[in-house]
Amino acid sequence: MSPFYVIGHKNPDTDAICAAIGHAALLRATGEQPNAIAARCGEISQRTAWVLERAGMTEPQLITDVRTTAGMICHPNVIKVTGSDTFLTAYRRMLAAQIRCVPVEDEQGNLCGILRYFDLLKLLLPEDTEGLNVRTVHVSLAKLADTLHAQSLGAALPPPEFEEDLILLVGASSQTTVEKRLMLAVQEQNVGKFLVICGDRPIIQRHAIDRGARALLVTGENPVAGEILARAARHGVVLLRCHQDTASASTLIRCSRTVRHVMKEKFEIVGPSEPVSRLRKRLAATDQDLLPVVDPASGKMIGVISKSDLVDPPRVRLALVDHNEYAQAVNGIEEAEITEVVDHHRLAGDLVSREPIRFLNEPVGSTATLVARKFRYRQIDPEPGVALCLCAGIVSDTLCLTSPTTTPLDREMLSWLAGPAGIDPRTFAEEFFGVGSLIVTAAPEEILNADRKEFTEDGFKVSISQVEERGLHGFAARRQELEAALRTLVATQHYDLAVLAVTDIVGHHSMILAIGQEAILGKMPFERMDAALFDAPGVVSRKKQLFPAVSDALHHAK
């Protein structure tokens, strides 16, 4: 089964990471999604890393794009041939697998061509059907012998890789006629290319050897006289004996030609990370049906896809937690299959699905609260590590139940989870918020992206970042560089407004830096300290306090 990912938003906070871990564990425990995997689409913060270490959990898998790629849908068990394989070998493999096209590799396993079923016909019948061309075959005598399972009785066969032009002469006519043809070849000085095919006809055999033919093929498993063998050895003539009759042997000779002569050496390849949606456009005009998937690092083929595989490929399946809008979701979300959403934020309206999905959205303080309630409804106790992660999600998003977003359900679930987690919530919260101050230690870009969400509201593109600290004493020293980083973010991402809230979780007080259109800044409902700085006492919740204030400013700025 393909993986099923449970994933939070970009720039994930503790609630997004821990809700993903908890919900993936629940889906596995109930058997709804036995292969559910917790994932993330951004780096985790220092506090979240501390939670995972204490819970004994590994970081969720990092996924930056959920579009279906060539590597996901390629067929790894590839029917293939080498350039030195014969028509018969390639034909049998393609026929057995019921396919019309195969990749061709060289002796070192490097991809060197594409062989189509119709290309094989060129080995059986030349384009020029006049004169000697129709009877001339470029072939290896060793491979010819192998194809016919023929015995070599005369001069030594050349190595298999040595190929030469052989002019076929079937010695079925009268002795006189065959002798005339051989004498004409002597005059034209090409008798050394002749392969004479005959059955139990010693006189024809002697003529072929004496006139200097390149090879003699005795068909029907007829005996060859010792005198003929000795004569062939003296003249350096290759002498083969096969069990097929003359007509069958003449046909199979062409089947011993190697495929490198008709394979396509110019062909399209795809990389394993190329999205199917992009490939569909790139390869629309090509007539190549089989597409090798090649590892760019090793240069080796790891599988193949056909153009029909690109029509409606399976999509990556996801459950979203702690968000419900595309702007905050992992890249490629539009091409994924969303089966479920668990969230506690506003509805953005741009989430769509092909089929009905489960959608749980409630005004609680934390997504981890909703996941915990799912465990309780199912009468399943989460494992200690999972329970601790869910506790951390609730503590983080509700500021240990002091945020205005806190609900009775948050309190109830935190109290219930504390048992299996083996913690005291208040002590745990003190330790959690005591872990490293970003304002003091982190680079400006890291501070902005530690917990940042992007919104589109009233036609405006907005970014809101929040950092939670135990006091605001470190903010003043970093203010100028944080403002500069915020201006760079606006310029590079083309935001109409970018906000950074530095929140004192003890004093319930935020200092807000905002860069953007003056028409918006002038409508912000906070005390403006200077061009970019606002004082917001009592503001701690982005969801319930900061975003509504920003939304109102956007509305009145139009």
MIRONU-28302 format. One record per residue (C-alpha): residue number from 0; residue in one letter; x, y, z. Coordinates in steps of 0.05 Angstrom, whole numbers, plus 5000, padded with zeros to 4 digits. Layout:
residues N
[NUM; 'A'; [X; Y; Z]];
...
//
This chain:
residues 558
[0; 'M'; [5000; 5000; 5000]];
[1; 'S'; [5023; 5071; 4986]];
[2; 'P'; [5039; 5115; 5046]];
[3; 'F'; [4985; 5156; 5079]];
[4; 'Y'; [5011; 5220; 5109]];
[5; 'V'; [4984; 5261; 5166]];
[6; 'I'; [5013; 5330; 5159]];
[7; 'G'; [5008; 5400; 5188]];
[8; 'H'; [5020; 5468; 5157]];
[9; 'K'; [5083; 5502; 5132]];
[10; 'N'; [5129; 5530; 5186]];
[11; 'P'; [5097; 5481; 5235]];
[12; 'D'; [5087; 5499; 5308]];
[13; 'T'; [5085; 5449; 5364]];
[14; 'D'; [5011; 5437; 5357]];
[15; 'A'; [5017; 5420; 5283]];
[16; 'I'; [5074; 5371; 5294]];
[17; 'C'; [5043; 5338; 5355]];
[18; 'A'; [4973; 5334; 5326]];
[19; 'A'; [5002; 5299; 5265]];
[20; 'I'; [5039; 5249; 5309]];
[21; 'G'; [4977; 5236; 5351]];
[22; 'H'; [4928; 5229; 5293]];
[23; 'A'; [4974; 5183; 5254]];
[24; 'A'; [4980; 5139; 5317]];
[25; 'L'; [4904; 5138; 5324]];
[26; 'L'; [4893; 5118; 5251]];
[27; 'R'; [4942; 5061; 5259]];
[28; 'A'; [4912; 5038; 5325]];
[29; 'T'; [4841; 5036; 5297]];
[30; 'G'; [4863; 5002; 5233]];
[31; 'E'; [4833; 5057; 5190]];
[32; 'Q'; [4900; 5073; 5159]];
[33; 'P'; [4950; 5019; 5181]];
[34; 'N'; [5006; 5054; 5143]];
[35; 'A'; [4992; 5125; 5168]];
[36; 'I'; [5057; 5165; 5175]];
[37; 'A'; [5065; 5231; 5212]];
[38; 'A'; [5097; 5282; 5167]];
[39; 'R'; [5118; 5355; 5166]];
[40; 'C'; [5130; 5406; 5112]];
[41; 'G'; [5179; 5451; 5150]];
[42; 'E'; [5233; 5452; 5202]];
[43; 'I'; [5214; 5442; 5275]];
[44; 'S'; [5227; 5493; 5330]];
[45; 'Q'; [5274; 5483; 5388]];
[46; 'R'; [5215; 5474; 5435]];
[47; 'T'; [5183; 5422; 5391]];
[48; 'A'; [5249; 5385; 5386]];
[49; 'W'; [5252; 5385; 5462]];
[50; 'V'; [5182; 5355; 5466]];
[51; 'L'; [5200; 5299; 5416]];
[52; 'E'; [5263; 5282; 5453]];
[53; 'R'; [5227; 5279; 5520]];
[54; 'A'; [5171; 5236; 5489]];
[55; 'G'; [5222; 5189; 5457]];
[56; 'M'; [5193; 5204; 5388]];
[57; 'T'; [5230; 5215; 5323]];
[58; 'E'; [5218; 5276; 5280]];
[59; 'P'; [5161; 5267; 5231]];
[60; 'Q'; [5183; 5254; 5160]];
[61; 'L'; [5200; 5317; 5121]];
[62; 'I'; [5158; 5324; 5058]];
[63; 'T'; [5164; 5387; 5016]];
[64; 'D'; [5120; 5367; 4957]];
[65; 'V'; [5062; 5318; 4953]];
[66; 'R'; [5053; 5317; 4878]];
[67; 'T'; [5055; 5247; 4848]];
[68; 'T'; [5123; 5237; 4815]];
[69; 'A'; [5151; 5190; 4763]];
[70; 'G'; [5190; 5153; 4817]];
[71; 'M'; [5125; 5138; 4855]];
[72; 'I'; [5088; 5106; 4796]];
[73; 'C'; [5145; 5074; 4756]];
[74; 'H'; [5147; 4999; 4747]];
[75; 'P'; [5212; 4975; 4779]];
[76; 'N'; [5211; 4904; 4749]];
[77; 'V'; [5233; 4923; 4679]];
[78; 'I'; [5234; 4876; 4620]];
[79; 'K'; [5296; 4898; 4582]];
[80; 'V'; [5348; 4875; 4532]];
[81; 'T'; [5420; 4891; 4516]];
[82; 'G'; [5444; 4919; 4451]];
[83; 'S'; [5479; 4853; 4436]];
[84; 'D'; [5415; 4812; 4445]];
[85; 'T'; [5387; 4782; 4382]];
[86; 'F'; [5319; 4792; 4350]];
[87; 'L'; [5297; 4725; 4376]];
[88; 'T'; [5316; 4741; 4448]];
[89; 'A'; [5282; 4809; 4447]];
[90; 'Y'; [5220; 4782; 4411]];
[91; 'R'; [5210; 4726; 4460]];
[92; 'R'; [5217; 4772; 4520]];
[93; 'M'; [5168; 4822; 4492]];
[94; 'L'; [5119; 4769; 4471]];
[95; 'A'; [5121; 4735; 4540]];
[96; 'A'; [5109; 4801; 4576]];
[97; 'Q'; [5058; 4824; 4524]];
[98; 'I'; [5093; 4891; 4515]];
[99; 'R'; [5110; 4931; 4453]];
[100; 'C'; [5171; 4969; 4476]];
[101; 'V'; [5232; 4955; 4520]];
[102; 'P'; [5293; 4995; 4543]];
[103; 'V'; [5361; 4974; 4518]];
[104; 'E'; [5423; 4973; 4562]];
[105; 'D'; [5496; 4964; 4546]];
[106; 'E'; [5540; 4910; 4577]];
[107; 'Q'; [5554; 4955; 4637]];
[108; 'G'; [5480; 4965; 4652]];
[109; 'N'; [5477; 5036; 4624]];
[110; 'L'; [5414; 5056; 4587]];
[111; 'C'; [5431; 5065; 4513]];
[112; 'G'; [5367; 5059; 4474]];
[113; 'I'; [5293; 5043; 4466]];
[114; 'L'; [5269; 4984; 4424]];
[115; 'R'; [5199; 4984; 4396]];
[116; 'Y'; [5163; 4923; 4371]];
[117; 'F'; [5158; 4950; 4301]];
[118; 'D'; [5232; 4965; 4300]];
[119; 'L'; [5245; 4891; 4303]];
[120; 'L'; [5214; 4882; 4234]];
[121; 'K'; [5272; 4920; 4204]];
[122; 'L'; [5317; 4862; 4226]];
[123; 'L'; [5275; 4813; 4186]];
[124; 'L'; [5266; 4852; 4122]];
[125; 'P'; [5312; 4906; 4094]];
[126; 'E'; [5284; 4970; 4066]];
[127; 'D'; [5319; 4957; 3999]];
[128; 'T'; [5291; 4893; 3969]];
[129; 'E'; [5329; 4894; 3904]];
[130; 'G'; [5392; 4855; 3884]];
[131; 'L'; [5440; 4828; 3937]];
[132; 'N'; [5413; 4874; 3990]];
[133; 'V'; [5353; 4830; 4003]];
[134; 'R'; [5399; 4770; 4015]];
[135; 'T'; [5452; 4807; 4055]];
[136; 'V'; [5450; 4801; 4131]];
[137; 'H'; [5496; 4838; 4179]];
[138; 'V'; [5505; 4787; 4234]];
[139; 'S'; [5552; 4753; 4282]];
[140; 'L'; [5567; 4681; 4262]];
[141; 'A'; [5573; 4663; 4335]];
[142; 'K'; [5503; 4691; 4349]];
[143; 'L'; [5477; 4658; 4287]];
[144; 'A'; [5502; 4591; 4312]];
[145; 'D'; [5472; 4605; 4380]];
[146; 'T'; [5404; 4623; 4351]];
[147; 'L'; [5402; 4558; 4310]];
[148; 'H'; [5434; 4517; 4366]];
[149; 'A'; [5483; 4496; 4312]];
[150; 'Q'; [5547; 4456; 4320]];
[151; 'S'; [5611; 4488; 4296]];
[152; 'L'; [5651; 4436; 4257]];
[153; 'G'; [5699; 4476; 4214]];
[154; 'A'; [5743; 4537; 4226]];
[155; 'A'; [5737; 4571; 4293]];
[156; 'L'; [5680; 4620; 4301]];
[157; 'P'; [5698; 4693; 4311]];
[158; 'P'; [5678; 4725; 4378]];
[159; 'P'; [5604; 4741; 4387]];
[160; 'E'; [5614; 4816; 4384]];
[161; 'F'; [5645; 4811; 4314]];
[162; 'E'; [5591; 4824; 4262]];
[163; 'E'; [5599; 4820; 4187]];
[164; 'D'; [5558; 4823; 4123]];
[165; 'L'; [5538; 4754; 4099]];
[166; 'I'; [5505; 4741; 4031]];
[167; 'L'; [5457; 4683; 4037]];
[168; 'L'; [5457; 4630; 3983]];
[169; 'V'; [5408; 4572; 3990]];
[170; 'G'; [5438; 4512; 3954]];
[171; 'A'; [5370; 4483; 3933]];
[172; 'S'; [5380; 4493; 3858]];
[173; 'S'; [5416; 4445; 3812]];
[174; 'Q'; [5490; 4434; 3822]];
[175; 'T'; [5504; 4472; 3758]];
[176; 'T'; [5463; 4532; 3778]];
[177; 'V'; [5496; 4537; 3847]];
[178; 'E'; [5564; 4530; 3815]];
[179; 'K'; [5549; 4587; 3767]];
[180; 'R'; [5527; 4632; 3825]];
[181; 'L'; [5590; 4617; 3863]];
[182; 'M'; [5634; 4630; 3802]];
[183; 'L'; [5599; 4696; 3791]];
[184; 'A'; [5613; 4714; 3864]];
[185; 'V'; [5686; 4697; 3852]];
[186; 'Q'; [5688; 4744; 3793]];
[187; 'E'; [5654; 4799; 3833]];
[188; 'Q'; [5703; 4787; 3889]];
[189; 'N'; [5651; 4779; 3943]];
[190; 'V'; [5649; 4703; 3950]];
[191; 'G'; [5685; 4712; 4017]];
[192; 'K'; [5619; 4740; 4044]];
[193; 'F'; [5575; 4682; 4022]];
[194; 'L'; [5539; 4637; 4072]];
[195; 'V'; [5517; 4575; 4033]];
[196; 'I'; [5458; 4538; 4062]];
[197; 'C'; [5443; 4467; 4041]];
[198; 'G'; [5423; 4398; 4065]];
[199; 'D'; [5454; 4331; 4048]];
[200; 'R'; [5488; 4354; 3984]];
[201; 'P'; [5563; 4338; 3988]];
[202; 'I'; [5578; 4366; 3918]];
[203; 'I'; [5547; 4434; 3935]];
[204; 'Q'; [5585; 4432; 4001]];
[205; 'R'; [5651; 4420; 3964]];
[206; 'H'; [5636; 4476; 3913]];
[207; 'A'; [5623; 4525; 3970]];
[208; 'I'; [5687; 4508; 4006]];
[209; 'D'; [5731; 4506; 3943]];
[210; 'R'; [5705; 4572; 3917]];
[211; 'G'; [5722; 4607; 3983]];
[212; 'A'; [5654; 4618; 4015]];
[213; 'R'; [5656; 4650; 4084]];
[214; 'A'; [5613; 4596; 4116]];
[215; 'L'; [5573; 4533; 4102]];
[216; 'L'; [5509; 4515; 4140]];
[217; 'V'; [5487; 4442; 4134]];
[218; 'T'; [5413; 4436; 4153]];
[219; 'G'; [5368; 4379; 4176]];
[220; 'E'; [5423; 4353; 4222]];
[221; 'N'; [5451; 4316; 4162]];
[222; 'P'; [5519; 4281; 4172]];
[223; 'V'; [5580; 4315; 4144]];
[224; 'A'; [5633; 4272; 4113]];
[225; 'G'; [5702; 4273; 4143]];
[226; 'E'; [5731; 4294; 4076]];
[227; 'I'; [5685; 4356; 4077]];
[228; 'L'; [5706; 4372; 4148]];
[229; 'A'; [5779; 4368; 4130]];
[230; 'R'; [5769; 4410; 4067]];
[231; 'A'; [5733; 4465; 4107]];
[232; 'A'; [5789; 4466; 4159]];
[233; 'R'; [5843; 4473; 4104]];
[234; 'H'; [5806; 4531; 4071]];
[235; 'G'; [5787; 4566; 4136]];
[236; 'V'; [5712; 4560; 4122]];
[237; 'V'; [5665; 4563; 4181]];
[238; 'L'; [5622; 4500; 4179]];
[239; 'L'; [5558; 4495; 4219]];
[240; 'R'; [5506; 4440; 4226]];
[241; 'C'; [5435; 4452; 4252]];
[242; 'H'; [5374; 4410; 4262]];
[243; 'Q'; [5326; 4457; 4225]];
[244; 'D'; [5308; 4447; 4153]];
[245; 'T'; [5335; 4494; 4100]];
[246; 'A'; [5274; 4539; 4097]];
[247; 'S'; [5269; 4547; 4172]];
[248; 'A'; [5343; 4559; 4181]];
[249; 'S'; [5342; 4613; 4127]];
[250; 'T'; [5287; 4650; 4166]];
[251; 'L'; [5320; 4642; 4234]];
[252; 'I'; [5386; 4670; 4208]];
[253; 'R'; [5355; 4739; 4206]];
[254; 'C'; [5330; 4728; 4277]];
[255; 'S'; [5402; 4726; 4300]];
[256; 'R'; [5415; 4799; 4283]];
[257; 'T'; [5426; 4843; 4343]];
[258; 'V'; [5378; 4897; 4365]];
[259; 'R'; [5429; 4953; 4371]];
[260; 'H'; [5422; 4964; 4296]];
[261; 'V'; [5348; 4985; 4301]];
[262; 'M'; [5341; 5013; 4372]];
[263; 'K'; [5326; 5087; 4381]];
[264; 'E'; [5388; 5121; 4408]];
[265; 'K'; [5353; 5188; 4417]];
[266; 'F'; [5299; 5182; 4468]];
[267; 'E'; [5266; 5217; 4527]];
[268; 'I'; [5282; 5199; 4599]];
[269; 'V'; [5250; 5225; 4663]];
[270; 'G'; [5277; 5236; 4733]];
[271; 'P'; [5244; 5202; 4793]];
[272; 'S'; [5227; 5269; 4825]];
[273; 'E'; [5192; 5298; 4764]];
[274; 'P'; [5118; 5311; 4779]];
[275; 'V'; [5070; 5273; 4735]];
[276; 'S'; [5031; 5337; 4720]];
[277; 'R'; [5094; 5368; 4690]];
[278; 'L'; [5112; 5305; 4651]];
[279; 'R'; [5043; 5302; 4621]];
[280; 'K'; [5054; 5370; 4589]];
[281; 'R'; [5127; 5359; 4571]];
[282; 'L'; [5116; 5293; 4536]];
[283; 'A'; [5049; 5307; 4503]];
[284; 'A'; [5080; 5314; 4434]];
[285; 'T'; [5129; 5256; 4437]];
[286; 'D'; [5112; 5190; 4403]];
[287; 'Q'; [5154; 5151; 4453]];
[288; 'D'; [5107; 5107; 4493]];
[289; 'L'; [5157; 5078; 4543]];
[290; 'L'; [5195; 5126; 4588]];
[291; 'P'; [5255; 5102; 4628]];
[292; 'V'; [5261; 5132; 4698]];
[293; 'V'; [5334; 5146; 4711]];
[294; 'D'; [5367; 5163; 4777]];
[295; 'P'; [5406; 5228; 4764]];
[296; 'A'; [5459; 5209; 4816]];
[297; 'S'; [5478; 5141; 4789]];
[298; 'G'; [5453; 5148; 4718]];
[299; 'K'; [5420; 5079; 4725]];
[300; 'M'; [5349; 5062; 4705]];
[301; 'I'; [5305; 5049; 4766]];
[302; 'G'; [5240; 5035; 4729]];
[303; 'V'; [5196; 5053; 4670]];
[304; 'I'; [5129; 5087; 4660]];
[305; 'S'; [5085; 5088; 4599]];
[306; 'K'; [5047; 5149; 4573]];
[307; 'S'; [4983; 5115; 4595]];
[308; 'D'; [5009; 5116; 4667]];
[309; 'L'; [5006; 5192; 4663]];
[310; 'V'; [4932; 5197; 4647]];
[311; 'D'; [4903; 5188; 4717]];
[312; 'P'; [4959; 5166; 4765]];
[313; 'P'; [4946; 5150; 4838]];
[314; 'R'; [4951; 5211; 4882]];
[315; 'V'; [4987; 5219; 4949]];
[316; 'R'; [4936; 5211; 5005]];
[317; 'L'; [4935; 5259; 5062]];
[318; 'A'; [4901; 5279; 5127]];
[319; 'L'; [4911; 5353; 5143]];
[320; 'V'; [4917; 5376; 5215]];
[321; 'D'; [4919; 5446; 5244]];
[322; 'H'; [4901; 5480; 5178]];
[323; 'N'; [4850; 5477; 5123]];
[324; 'E'; [4873; 5524; 5068]];
[325; 'Y'; [4920; 5515; 5009]];
[326; 'A'; [4962; 5576; 5025]];
[327; 'Q'; [4988; 5543; 5088]];
[328; 'A'; [4992; 5472; 5062]];
[329; 'V'; [5050; 5431; 5035]];
[330; 'N'; [5069; 5445; 4963]];
[331; 'G'; [5030; 5406; 4911]];
[332; 'I'; [4969; 5399; 4956]];
[333; 'E'; [4923; 5413; 4896]];
[334; 'E'; [4945; 5347; 4864]];
[335; 'A'; [4939; 5305; 4927]];
[336; 'E'; [4879; 5266; 4954]];
[337; 'I'; [4857; 5297; 5019]];
[338; 'T'; [4815; 5247; 5059]];
[339; 'E'; [4807; 5283; 5125]];
[340; 'V'; [4817; 5350; 5159]];
[341; 'V'; [4824; 5362; 5234]];
[342; 'D'; [4830; 5435; 5252]];
[343; 'H'; [4811; 5492; 5299]];
[344; 'H'; [4821; 5552; 5253]];
[345; 'R'; [4774; 5592; 5208]];
[346; 'L'; [4750; 5562; 5142]];
[347; 'A'; [4787; 5593; 5083]];
[348; 'G'; [4742; 5565; 5028]];
[349; 'D'; [4795; 5542; 4978]];
[350; 'L'; [4800; 5469; 5000]];
[351; 'V'; [4768; 5422; 4949]];
[352; 'S'; [4762; 5346; 4943]];
[353; 'R'; [4738; 5296; 4891]];
[354; 'E'; [4700; 5255; 4942]];
[355; 'P'; [4666; 5271; 5008]];
[356; 'I'; [4716; 5274; 5065]];
[357; 'R'; [4714; 5276; 5141]];
[358; 'F'; [4721; 5348; 5163]];
[359; 'L'; [4727; 5364; 5237]];
[360; 'N'; [4732; 5437; 5254]];
[361; 'E'; [4715; 5464; 5323]];
[362; 'P'; [4731; 5528; 5361]];
[363; 'V'; [4779; 5499; 5412]];
[364; 'G'; [4848; 5522; 5434]];
[365; 'S'; [4888; 5466; 5401]];
[366; 'T'; [4883; 5414; 5346]];
[367; 'A'; [4915; 5366; 5394]];
[368; 'T'; [4852; 5373; 5437]];
[369; 'L'; [4809; 5346; 5380]];
[370; 'V'; [4857; 5289; 5367]];
[371; 'A'; [4857; 5271; 5441]];
[372; 'R'; [4781; 5270; 5442]];
[373; 'K'; [4782; 5221; 5383]];
[374; 'F'; [4825; 5174; 5425]];
[375; 'R'; [4777; 5181; 5483]];
[376; 'Y'; [4715; 5168; 5440]];
[377; 'R'; [4747; 5105; 5414]];
[378; 'Q'; [4765; 5085; 5485]];
[379; 'I'; [4838; 5080; 5466]];
[380; 'D'; [4892; 5104; 5513]];
[381; 'P'; [4949; 5135; 5473]];
[382; 'E'; [5019; 5110; 5486]];
[383; 'P'; [5058; 5152; 5536]];
[384; 'G'; [5100; 5186; 5482]];
[385; 'V'; [5039; 5203; 5440]];
[386; 'A'; [5001; 5228; 5501]];
[387; 'L'; [5059; 5273; 5520]];
[388; 'C'; [5061; 5302; 5449]];
[389; 'L'; [4987; 5317; 5452]];
[390; 'C'; [4996; 5351; 5519]];
[391; 'A'; [5051; 5394; 5489]];
[392; 'G'; [5004; 5414; 5432]];
[393; 'I'; [4951; 5437; 5480]];
[394; 'V'; [5000; 5472; 5527]];
[395; 'S'; [5033; 5508; 5468]];
[396; 'D'; [4971; 5533; 5433]];
[397; 'T'; [4932; 5553; 5496]];
[398; 'L'; [4992; 5581; 5534]];
[399; 'C'; [4978; 5527; 5586]];
[400; 'L'; [4903; 5542; 5587]];
[401; 'T'; [4912; 5618; 5596]];
[402; 'S'; [4899; 5640; 5523]];
[403; 'P'; [4830; 5670; 5507]];
[404; 'T'; [4822; 5612; 5458]];
[405; 'T'; [4820; 5561; 5515]];
[406; 'T'; [4756; 5521; 5522]];
[407; 'P'; [4731; 5471; 5574]];
[408; 'L'; [4747; 5415; 5526]];
[409; 'D'; [4821; 5437; 5525]];
[410; 'R'; [4823; 5433; 5601]];
[411; 'E'; [4788; 5366; 5601]];
[412; 'M'; [4834; 5334; 5549]];
[413; 'L'; [4898; 5361; 5581]];
[414; 'S'; [4877; 5333; 5648]];
[415; 'W'; [4860; 5266; 5617]];
[416; 'L'; [4925; 5261; 5576]];
[417; 'A'; [4969; 5279; 5636]];
[418; 'G'; [4956; 5209; 5664]];
[419; 'P'; [4984; 5166; 5607]];
[420; 'A'; [5037; 5220; 5593]];
[421; 'G'; [5061; 5217; 5665]];
[422; 'I'; [5067; 5292; 5674]];
[423; 'D'; [5041; 5349; 5716]];
[424; 'P'; [5014; 5399; 5664]];
[425; 'R'; [5036; 5462; 5701]];
[426; 'T'; [5106; 5436; 5713]];
[427; 'F'; [5111; 5411; 5641]];
[428; 'A'; [5088; 5480; 5616]];
[429; 'E'; [5142; 5515; 5656]];
[430; 'E'; [5195; 5469; 5627]];
[431; 'F'; [5167; 5475; 5556]];
[432; 'F'; [5165; 5551; 5554]];
[433; 'G'; [5233; 5553; 5589]];
[434; 'V'; [5266; 5520; 5530]];
[435; 'G'; [5311; 5568; 5490]];
[436; 'S'; [5289; 5638; 5473]];
[437; 'L'; [5287; 5649; 5398]];
[438; 'I'; [5291; 5724; 5407]];
[439; 'V'; [5358; 5716; 5443]];
[440; 'T'; [5390; 5660; 5403]];
[441; 'A'; [5360; 5653; 5333]];
[442; 'A'; [5374; 5688; 5268]];
[443; 'P'; [5321; 5737; 5244]];
[444; 'E'; [5298; 5692; 5187]];
[445; 'E'; [5290; 5633; 5236]];
[446; 'I'; [5249; 5677; 5283]];
[447; 'L'; [5202; 5698; 5227]];
[448; 'N'; [5192; 5627; 5201]];
[449; 'A'; [5188; 5590; 5268]];
[450; 'D'; [5112; 5598; 5268]];
[451; 'R'; [5089; 5636; 5207]];
[452; 'K'; [5024; 5630; 5169]];
[453; 'E'; [5004; 5660; 5103]];
[454; 'F'; [4933; 5685; 5089]];
[455; 'T'; [4895; 5717; 5032]];
[456; 'E'; [4842; 5764; 5058]];
[457; 'D'; [4800; 5814; 5018]];
[458; 'G'; [4848; 5806; 4960]];
[459; 'F'; [4909; 5822; 5004]];
[460; 'K'; [4967; 5773; 5013]];
[461; 'V'; [4987; 5772; 5087]];
[462; 'S'; [5039; 5737; 5130]];
[463; 'I'; [5033; 5733; 5206]];
[464; 'S'; [5090; 5706; 5248]];
[465; 'Q'; [5088; 5696; 5323]];
[466; 'V'; [5142; 5682; 5374]];
[467; 'E'; [5124; 5665; 5446]];
[468; 'E'; [5173; 5687; 5500]];
[469; 'R'; [5177; 5690; 5575]];
[470; 'G'; [5183; 5766; 5577]];
[471; 'L'; [5199; 5819; 5525]];
[472; 'H'; [5267; 5839; 5552]];
[473; 'G'; [5305; 5812; 5491]];
[474; 'F'; [5262; 5845; 5438]];
[475; 'A'; [5291; 5916; 5439]];
[476; 'A'; [5361; 5892; 5422]];
[477; 'R'; [5337; 5853; 5362]];
[478; 'R'; [5283; 5901; 5337]];
[479; 'Q'; [5323; 5933; 5280]];
[480; 'E'; [5347; 5868; 5248]];
[481; 'L'; [5278; 5836; 5256]];
[482; 'E'; [5247; 5896; 5220]];
[483; 'A'; [5299; 5890; 5165]];
[484; 'A'; [5284; 5816; 5156]];
[485; 'L'; [5210; 5831; 5155]];
[486; 'R'; [5220; 5883; 5099]];
[487; 'T'; [5260; 5832; 5059]];
[488; 'L'; [5204; 5781; 5068]];
[489; 'V'; [5153; 5831; 5041]];
[490; 'A'; [5198; 5848; 4981]];
[491; 'T'; [5214; 5776; 4962]];
[492; 'Q'; [5146; 5745; 4974]];
[493; 'H'; [5105; 5806; 4950]];
[494; 'Y'; [5063; 5811; 5013]];
[495; 'D'; [5015; 5869; 5023]];
[496; 'L'; [5027; 5862; 5098]];
[497; 'A'; [5076; 5822; 5140]];
[498; 'V'; [5070; 5820; 5216]];
[499; 'L'; [5114; 5793; 5271]];
[500; 'A'; [5083; 5788; 5341]];
[501; 'V'; [5131; 5777; 5398]];
[502; 'T'; [5087; 5753; 5455]];
[503; 'D'; [5101; 5752; 5529]];
[504; 'I'; [5063; 5690; 5553]];
[505; 'V'; [5073; 5709; 5626]];
[506; 'G'; [5051; 5781; 5622]];
[507; 'H'; [5001; 5770; 5565]];
[508; 'H'; [5030; 5826; 5524]];
[509; 'S'; [5054; 5830; 5452]];
[510; 'M'; [5099; 5877; 5414]];
[511; 'I'; [5081; 5877; 5340]];
[512; 'L'; [5125; 5894; 5281]];
[513; 'A'; [5086; 5906; 5216]];
[514; 'I'; [5112; 5923; 5147]];
[515; 'G'; [5065; 5937; 5089]];
[516; 'Q'; [5018; 5986; 5056]];
[517; 'E'; [5008; 6049; 5098]];
[518; 'A'; [4934; 6046; 5085]];
[519; 'I'; [4932; 5980; 5123]];
[520; 'L'; [4981; 6000; 5178]];
[521; 'G'; [4940; 6062; 5192]];
[522; 'K'; [4879; 6020; 5208]];
[523; 'M'; [4914; 5972; 5257]];
[524; 'P'; [4875; 5976; 5323]];
[525; 'F'; [4938; 5978; 5367]];
[526; 'E'; [4978; 6035; 5396]];
[527; 'R'; [5028; 6056; 5343]];
[528; 'M'; [5097; 6069; 5373]];
[529; 'D'; [5131; 6087; 5308]];
[530; 'A'; [5126; 6072; 5233]];
[531; 'A'; [5131; 5996; 5242]];
[532; 'L'; [5121; 5981; 5316]];
[533; 'F'; [5055; 5971; 5353]];
[534; 'D'; [5042; 5958; 5427]];
[535; 'A'; [4988; 5906; 5440]];
[536; 'P'; [4976; 5893; 5514]];
[537; 'G'; [4931; 5833; 5527]];
[538; 'V'; [4941; 5804; 5457]];
[539; 'V'; [4968; 5733; 5459]];
[540; 'S'; [4926; 5694; 5408]];
[541; 'R'; [4940; 5699; 5334]];
[542; 'K'; [4875; 5663; 5317]];
[543; 'K'; [4827; 5700; 5363]];
[544; 'Q'; [4859; 5768; 5372]];
[545; 'L'; [4914; 5785; 5323]];
[546; 'F'; [4885; 5758; 5258]];
[547; 'P'; [4815; 5789; 5269]];
[548; 'A'; [4849; 5856; 5282]];
[549; 'V'; [4891; 5849; 5219]];
[550; 'S'; [4829; 5826; 5179]];
[551; 'D'; [4790; 5887; 5202]];
[552; 'A'; [4848; 5933; 5182]];
[553; 'L'; [4850; 5901; 5113]];
[554; 'H'; [4775; 5910; 5104]];
[555; 'H'; [4777; 5984; 5122]];
[556; 'A'; [4839; 5997; 5080]];
[557; 'K'; [4802; 5982; 5014]];
//
